[in-house]
Structure formats: structure tokens, C-alpha cells
């Protein structure tokens, strides 16, 4: 089993003073800019058979469908694997700023 990764060390938090996983903004930042180890840690926490794990899964699904993050379909597939109900072909926002 892989040891847990200290999310406070994630490169995604370059502009943050502390980790607050209760913040959707910080969670989205980790999903968007995090390294593989950070994503694995988020998955490990989301896979927990607890209320906190279930809440984290639901937040990840919601963020991937409303906020432009890197690889949204990857995260949605991972959450579906953990039992979340996910639209198989969701429309996801992009980083496209030209509109």
C-alpha cells in the first residue's frame, strides 16, 4: 500500500498559506494543478467508506461539472468507480477564455 501524501506539500498550493480541503476553491486547485501524488491522496480520501469520503466524492463530481479543471473526465470516472452516479458523457467547462 502506498503511504499517504501530505497534501500541504502539493505544488498546487503554491499561492496558499494552508490546506483547507473544506474549501471548494482549494480542492479545485488541487484537481487542476496537483501532481499525481496529490491526486492519489484525494482519491484515497474519497474512497473512504465514511460520510467524509462520500461528501468529498460528491464535491469532486460537482466541481468537475462546474469548474474548469485538468482531466475532468478522469476524475469523474474515478468517482464513478467509487460508486458515485455520474453522467457518462457530461458537458464539462474548459479553460477557454476566448468568448
Secondary structure, 3 states (H helix, E strand, C coil): CCCCCCHHHCHHHCCCCCCCCCCHHHHHHHHHHCCHHHHHHHHHHHCCCCHHHHHHHHHHHHHHHHCCCCCHHHHHHHHHHCCCCCCCCCCCCCCCCCC
